Amino acid sequence: MFVNFLLKQFLKVEIEIKRRIMYKKAKDLGFTHPKVVDYSQELDVLLNRYLKQAS
């Protein structure tokens, strides 16, 4: 149970970091730039992991 809690907290931090990086890249390069799309896909993976842990 505690490990599940720690994993969720870790994922929250990772999601926030990835989201901030993605927004900065999007501001600098545009939302359709391949690097921004890559970050968006990585963020999707993290969000899916988090949702799986939350259920």
C-alpha positions, 0 to 999 in steps of 0.5 A: 500500500505504501509503495503504491502511494510512493509510486503515485507521488513519484509519477505526479512529480514526473508528470509535472516536470514533463508537462513544464518542459513540454510547454516551454518547448511548445512556446519556443518551437511551436506545438507541432514541432517533433520534439514537442510531440515527443514530450506530449507522447511521453506525458501521455505514457506517464498519465496512463501509468498514473491512472492505472495506479490510481484505480 
